[in-house]
Amino acid sequence: MKILFLFASLFASTHALSMEDEGEQAEFAVMCDTETVEGARSMNDTKTTLNDLKLLMKKVVDERDWNQFHSPKNLSMNIATEAAELMEKFLWVEDGKAAFKELETNRQDIEDECADVLIALISFANACKIDLSSAYAAKLENLKKKYPVEKSKGKSTKYTKL
């Protein structure tokens, strides 16, 4: 729930966000026109862009004057800490069906931890001026070269041993 309240507070106001043009700003304002948790739940992966999330995170950080704490060291450690909290949800759970049962049993807690990881990653990207989409695309191309389909399909072998 804490994540939903965080996002609800992010949507309460959009006047401080910088957008490239008025049309984009108006579209973003409509998307964020809510002051409730229910409104925050209307966000979803099909209509919310990564840039939207980065702008929302920037607004939260700026409003709270947290930039002074957002060094690459602190934020990278925050990513690791939040990822460890997500991993903890599956500690001592058998692989396969048991892990998926755990997911369904504790879905809200696991979604909250996923959101914490994303918040930490976006904060890091914002502070370090990393274009996540470009970094993702470049990394995906490298991954496809390291793991060609004809050699890696259905295998979990490291690329150096294919």
Residue pairs with C-beta under 8 A, 6 or more apart in sequence:
1 37
1 108
1 112
2 112
3 111
3 112
3 115
3 116
3 119
4 37
4 40
4 41
5 37
6 60
6 119
7 40
7 43
7 56
8 34
8 35
8 36
8 37
8 39
8 40
9 60
10 32
10 40
10 56
10 57
10 59
10 60
11 32
11 33
11 34
11 35
11 39
11 40
11 56
12 34
12 35
13 59
14 25
14 28
14 29
14 32
14 33
14 59
16 59
16 62
16 63
17 25
17 28
17 55
17 58
17 59
18 55
19 25
19 28
19 55
28 52
28 55
31 43
31 47
31 48
31 52
32 56
33 39
34 40
34 42
50 132
50 133
53 118
53 122
54 122
54 125
54 126
54 132
57 119
57 122
57 123
57 126
58 126
60 66
61 67
61 70
61 123
61 126
67 127
70 123
70 126
70 127
71 127
72 124
72 127
72 128
75 120
75 123
75 124
75 127
75 128
76 124
78 120
78 123
78 124
79 117
79 120
79 121
79 124
81 120
82 113
82 116
82 117
82 119
82 120
83 117
85 113
85 116
86 110
86 113
86 114
86 116
86 117
89 102
89 106
89 109
89 110
89 113
90 99
90 102
93 99
93 102
103 110
121 132
122 132
124 130
125 131
125 132
146 159
147 159
147 162
151 162
152 159
152 162
155 162
